[in-house]
Amino acid sequence: MLLLAAAFIVAVVLLLYMMSPLISPKPLKLPGAHVVVTGGSSGIGKCIAIECYKQGAFITLIARDENKLLQTKKEIEKYSVNDKQVVLCISVDVSKDYEQVENVLKQAQEKLGPVDMLVNCAGTSFTGKFEDIEVNSFERLMAVNYLGSVYPSRAVITTMKERRMGRIVFVSSQAGQLGLFGYTAYSPTKFALRGLAEALQMEVKPYNIYITVAYPPDTDTPGFAEESKTKPLETKLISETSSVCQAEQVARVIVKDAIQGNFNSSVGSDGYMLSILTSGMSPVTSITEGLQQVVCMGIFRIVGLFYLGSFDSIVRRCMMQREKSESADKTE
């Protein structure tokens, strides 16, 4: 009886696996495509631009620092696969003025054609205890990390719907799946991208437009190095429970998932587990993806509880050590 049940399950899984390509979106072809990358002058954004350029895409880089943009442009151009490829640089703050963002993207499309894929990678981070963070830091992070993705997406979506094709990528973070000590200003901005992506995907899916939300882990970038300077001790100890990834590795995964039209994009075993645990009502790209979520959810929840327990233990231990130190100082 058990053998029959096992055979039935295997048969169902194989059937679902064979059926899954039937509901998966058609992959986007990057050769000759116009890819726009915000926050493209460094870090993950730069690596995504390089990865797309290697595959024959035309690139529009958007960032605030014009000098960095020009340096990145020269670096990207080394990877050209044909003499027709172009790297266009635009210096603008994507989080401040929607009309300005709309105008520069219109200019980019006039030069390189309609946007086939938009990668919203512009972002910043700030860590600290909730009561120690200045109120304007909350406002700034929400503007850059959330509105900085809303404005470019809003500027290209109409043309994508008219063409019945397109890809939009929101680069979130594992801190956009799990709230951690020290990230009270940062995490909400990355969680917000998930809500935007789910609602937008439902609107644009009939137009053959697919949204990808990327959840990179700690990644070796200039931004991560700057963020580490302000991390509380608790945050540093929690971060040590996972390894730091290379930006090139993260970029390859994001580009691959975006091309395939996958809604979730994660890196490594921790990333895979978090994507399953936080799948909720997010869309799936294939039947097998949905099946994996159903099968793995329970056991990953158990593993997740152990992680949460260890994080709570770290926070309590740091609090006790701090209180002992303060008490010793008062005694002296």
C-alpha positions as CSV (number, residue, x, y, z in Angstrom):
1,M,0.0,0.0,0.0
2,L,2.8,2.4,0.9
3,L,4.6,1.5,-2.4
4,L,1.4,2.4,-4.3
5,A,1.1,5.7,-2.5
6,A,4.7,6.5,-3.1
7,A,4.4,5.6,-6.8
8,F,1.3,7.8,-7.1
9,I,3.1,10.7,-5.5
10,V,6.0,10.3,-7.9
11,A,3.7,10.0,-10.9
12,V,1.9,13.2,-9.9
13,V,5.2,15.1,-9.4
14,L,6.5,13.9,-12.8
15,L,3.2,15.0,-14.4
16,L,3.3,18.4,-12.8
17,Y,6.9,18.8,-13.8
18,M,6.1,18.0,-17.4
19,M,3.1,20.4,-17.4
20,S,4.9,23.3,-15.7
21,P,6.5,24.6,-18.9
22,L,3.0,25.0,-20.4
23,I,2.2,27.8,-17.9
24,S,5.6,29.3,-17.7
25,P,6.2,32.7,-19.5
26,K,8.3,32.7,-22.6
27,P,11.9,33.7,-21.7
28,L,13.0,37.2,-22.6
29,K,15.8,37.3,-25.2
30,L,18.5,39.7,-24.1
31,P,20.5,40.1,-27.4
32,G,19.4,43.5,-28.7
33,A,17.1,44.2,-25.7
34,H,17.1,47.5,-23.9
35,V,17.8,47.1,-20.2
36,V,17.6,50.0,-17.8
37,V,19.4,49.6,-14.4
38,T,18.9,52.2,-11.7
39,G,21.6,52.3,-9.0
40,G,23.8,50.9,-11.8
41,S,27.0,52.7,-11.0
42,S,28.2,50.2,-8.3
43,G,27.4,47.0,-6.4
44,I,24.7,44.6,-7.6
45,G,23.3,47.1,-10.1
46,K,26.6,47.4,-11.9
47,C,27.1,43.6,-12.0
48,I,23.5,43.2,-13.4
49,A,24.3,45.7,-16.1
50,I,27.6,43.8,-16.9
51,E,25.7,40.4,-17.0
52,C,23.1,41.8,-19.4
53,Y,25.7,43.5,-21.6
54,K,27.6,40.2,-21.8
55,Q,24.4,38.7,-23.3
56,G,24.1,41.3,-26.0
57,A,21.8,43.9,-24.4
58,F,21.8,47.7,-24.7
59,I,22.2,49.3,-21.3
60,T,20.9,52.5,-19.7
61,L,22.6,53.2,-16.4
62,I,20.9,55.5,-14.0
63,A,22.5,56.8,-10.8
64,R,23.2,60.1,-9.0
65,D,27.0,60.3,-9.3
66,E,28.0,61.2,-12.8
67,N,31.7,60.4,-12.4
68,K,30.9,56.9,-11.1
69,L,28.5,56.4,-14.0
70,L,31.2,57.3,-16.5
71,Q,33.7,55.0,-14.9
72,T,31.2,52.1,-14.8
73,K,30.3,52.8,-18.5
74,K,34.0,52.2,-19.4
75,E,34.1,49.0,-17.4
76,I,30.9,47.6,-18.9
77,E,32.0,48.4,-22.4
78,K,34.9,45.9,-22.1
79,Y,32.4,43.1,-22.2
80,S,30.7,44.0,-25.5
81,V,29.8,41.1,-27.8
82,N,29.2,43.2,-30.9
83,D,30.0,46.7,-32.1
84,K,26.4,47.8,-32.1
85,Q,25.9,47.7,-28.3
86,V,25.6,51.0,-26.4
87,V,25.8,52.0,-22.8
88,L,23.9,55.1,-22.0
89,C,24.5,57.0,-18.7
90,I,21.9,59.3,-17.0
91,S,22.6,61.1,-13.8
92,V,19.4,61.6,-11.9
93,D,17.9,60.9,-8.4
94,V,15.1,58.5,-9.1
95,S,13.5,59.2,-5.7
96,K,12.8,62.9,-5.8
97,D,10.9,64.1,-8.9
98,Y,8.7,61.8,-10.9
99,E,8.4,64.1,-13.9
100,Q,12.2,64.3,-14.2
101,V,12.5,60.5,-14.0
102,E,9.8,60.1,-16.6
103,N,11.6,62.6,-18.9
104,V,15.0,61.0,-18.7
105,L,13.5,57.5,-19.4
106,K,11.6,58.9,-22.4
107,Q,14.9,60.2,-23.7
108,A,16.6,56.9,-23.1
109,Q,13.8,55.1,-25.1
110,E,14.2,57.6,-27.9
111,K,17.9,56.7,-28.2
112,L,17.9,52.9,-27.5
113,G,14.3,51.9,-28.1
114,P,11.5,50.8,-25.7
115,V,12.6,49.4,-22.4
116,D,12.4,45.6,-22.4
117,M,13.6,45.1,-18.8
118,L,13.8,47.6,-15.9
119,V,15.9,46.7,-12.9
120,N,15.2,48.8,-9.9
121,C,18.4,48.5,-7.9
122,A,18.7,52.0,-6.5
123,G,18.7,51.8,-2.7
124,T,20.5,52.7,0.5
125,S,20.7,51.3,4.0
126,F,21.0,52.5,7.5
127,T,21.1,50.4,10.7
128,G,20.6,51.3,14.3
129,K,18.3,50.9,17.2
130,F,14.8,52.2,16.6
131,E,15.0,55.0,19.2
132,D,18.5,56.1,18.0
133,I,17.5,56.6,14.3
134,E,16.7,60.1,13.3
135,V,13.1,60.5,12.0
136,N,14.3,61.9,8.7
137,S,16.3,58.7,8.1
138,F,13.0,56.8,8.0
139,E,11.7,59.2,5.4
140,R,14.9,59.2,3.3
141,L,15.0,55.4,3.2
142,M,11.4,55.1,2.2
143,A,11.9,57.7,-0.6
144,V,15.0,56.0,-2.0
145,N,14.2,52.3,-1.5
146,Y,10.4,52.5,-2.3
147,L,9.6,55.6,-4.3
148,G,12.9,55.2,-6.1
149,S,11.4,52.0,-7.6
150,V,7.9,53.3,-8.0
151,Y,8.8,56.2,-10.2
152,P,10.9,54.4,-12.9
153,S,8.4,51.5,-13.0
154,R,5.5,54.0,-13.5
155,A,7.5,55.7,-16.3
156,V,7.9,52.5,-18.4
157,I,4.8,50.5,-17.6
158,T,2.5,52.1,-20.2
159,T,4.8,51.4,-23.1
160,M,5.3,47.8,-21.9
161,K,1.6,47.3,-21.8
162,E,1.2,48.7,-25.3
163,R,3.9,46.3,-26.6
164,R,2.5,43.4,-24.6
165,M,5.9,42.5,-23.2
166,G,8.4,43.4,-20.5
167,R,10.2,42.6,-17.3
168,I,10.4,44.7,-14.1
169,V,12.7,43.7,-11.3
170,F,12.6,45.0,-7.8
171,V,15.8,44.4,-5.8
172,S,14.6,43.9,-2.3
173,S,16.6,42.1,0.4
174,Q,16.4,39.2,2.8
175,A,15.7,42.0,5.3
176,G,12.5,42.4,3.2
177,Q,11.5,38.9,4.1
178,L,12.5,38.8,7.8
179,G,12.6,41.8,10.2
180,L,15.9,41.8,12.1
181,F,17.4,43.8,15.0
182,G,18.7,47.1,13.8
183,Y,16.7,47.2,10.5
184,T,13.6,49.1,11.7
185,A,14.2,51.8,9.1
186,Y,15.5,49.6,6.3
187,S,13.3,46.5,6.4
188,P,9.9,48.2,6.0
189,T,11.1,49.8,2.7
190,K,12.1,46.4,1.3
191,F,8.9,44.7,2.6
192,A,6.9,47.4,0.7
193,L,8.5,46.4,-2.6
194,R,6.9,42.9,-2.1
195,G,3.4,44.4,-1.7
196,L,3.9,46.6,-4.8
197,A,5.2,43.7,-6.8
198,E,2.3,41.4,-6.0
199,A,-0.3,44.0,-6.8
200,L,1.4,45.1,-10.0
201,Q,1.9,41.6,-11.2
202,M,-1.8,40.9,-11.0
203,E,-2.4,44.1,-13.1
204,V,0.2,43.4,-15.8
205,K,0.3,39.7,-16.2
206,P,-2.5,39.7,-18.9
207,Y,-0.1,42.0,-20.9
208,N,2.7,39.5,-20.9
209,I,4.7,41.6,-18.4
210,Y,6.4,39.7,-15.5
211,I,7.6,41.1,-12.2
212,T,10.6,39.7,-10.3
213,V,11.4,40.5,-6.6
214,A,15.0,39.7,-5.8
215,Y,16.0,39.0,-2.2
216,P,19.8,39.1,-2.1
217,P,21.6,38.2,1.1
218,D,24.4,40.2,2.6
219,T,26.5,41.0,-0.5
220,D,30.0,42.3,-0.8
221,T,29.3,45.8,-2.2
222,P,30.4,49.3,-1.3
223,G,26.9,49.9,0.2
224,F,27.3,46.9,2.4
225,A,30.7,48.0,3.6
226,E,29.2,51.4,4.5
227,E,26.2,49.9,6.3
228,S,28.5,47.7,8.4
229,K,30.0,50.8,10.0
230,T,26.8,51.6,11.8
231,K,25.6,48.1,12.7
232,P,24.7,47.5,16.4
233,L,26.5,44.6,18.0
234,E,23.4,42.4,17.9
235,T,23.0,43.0,14.1
236,K,26.7,42.1,13.5
237,L,26.3,38.8,15.5
238,I,23.1,37.9,13.7
239,S,24.7,38.6,10.3
240,E,27.6,36.2,11.2
241,T,25.2,33.3,11.0
242,S,25.2,33.6,7.2
243,S,27.9,34.1,4.7
244,V,28.5,37.1,2.5
245,C,27.9,36.6,-1.2
246,Q,29.7,38.1,-4.2
247,A,27.8,40.7,-6.2
248,E,28.6,38.9,-9.5
249,Q,26.9,35.7,-8.2
250,V,23.8,37.6,-7.0
251,A,23.6,39.4,-10.4
252,R,23.7,36.2,-12.4
253,V,20.8,34.7,-10.4
254,I,18.7,37.9,-10.6
255,V,19.2,38.2,-14.4
256,K,18.4,34.5,-15.0
257,D,15.2,34.7,-12.9
258,A,14.1,37.9,-14.6
259,I,14.6,36.5,-18.0
260,Q,12.5,33.4,-17.1
261,G,9.8,35.6,-15.6
262,N,10.1,34.1,-12.1
263,F,8.4,36.2,-9.4
264,N,10.8,35.3,-6.6
265,S,14.6,35.4,-7.0
266,S,16.8,34.1,-4.1
267,V,20.4,33.0,-3.6
268,G,21.7,30.1,-1.6
269,S,20.0,27.6,0.7
270,D,19.0,30.3,3.2
271,G,17.5,32.3,0.4
272,Y,15.6,29.3,-0.9
273,M,14.2,28.5,2.6
274,L,13.1,32.1,3.1
275,S,11.4,32.3,-0.3
276,I,9.4,29.2,0.6
277,L,8.5,30.4,4.1
278,T,7.4,33.9,2.8
279,S,5.7,32.7,-0.4
280,G,2.2,33.4,1.1
281,M,-0.1,34.5,-1.7
282,S,2.7,35.4,-4.1
283,P,2.3,34.2,-7.7
284,V,4.1,31.2,-9.0
285,T,5.7,30.7,-12.4
286,S,5.3,27.0,-12.6
287,I,3.3,24.2,-11.0
288,T,6.4,22.6,-9.7
289,E,7.3,25.8,-7.9
290,G,3.9,25.8,-6.1
291,L,4.3,22.1,-5.3
292,Q,7.7,22.8,-3.7
293,Q,6.2,25.5,-1.5
294,V,3.4,23.2,-0.3
295,V,5.7,20.3,0.4
296,C,8.5,22.3,2.1
297,M,6.6,24.9,4.0
298,G,6.1,22.9,7.2
299,I,9.6,21.6,7.7
300,F,11.1,25.0,6.8
301,R,8.9,26.6,9.4
302,I,10.5,24.3,12.0
303,V,14.0,25.3,10.9
304,G,13.0,28.9,10.9
305,L,11.8,28.7,14.5
306,F,15.3,27.5,15.5
307,Y,16.8,30.5,13.6
308,L,14.5,32.9,15.4
309,G,15.3,31.3,18.8
310,S,19.0,31.8,18.2
311,F,18.5,35.4,17.1
312,D,16.5,36.1,20.3
313,S,19.2,34.5,22.3
314,I,21.8,36.8,20.8
315,V,19.7,39.9,21.5
316,R,19.1,38.9,25.2
317,R,22.8,38.0,25.7
318,C,23.9,41.4,24.3
319,M,21.4,43.2,26.5
320,M,22.6,41.4,29.7
321,Q,26.2,42.2,28.8
322,R,25.4,45.8,28.3
323,E,23.5,46.0,31.6
324,K,26.4,44.4,33.4
325,S,28.9,46.8,31.9
326,E,26.7,49.8,32.8
327,S,26.3,48.6,36.3
328,A,30.1,48.1,36.7
329,D,30.6,51.7,35.4
330,K,28.2,53.1,38.0
331,T,29.9,51.1,40.8
332,E,33.3,52.5,39.9
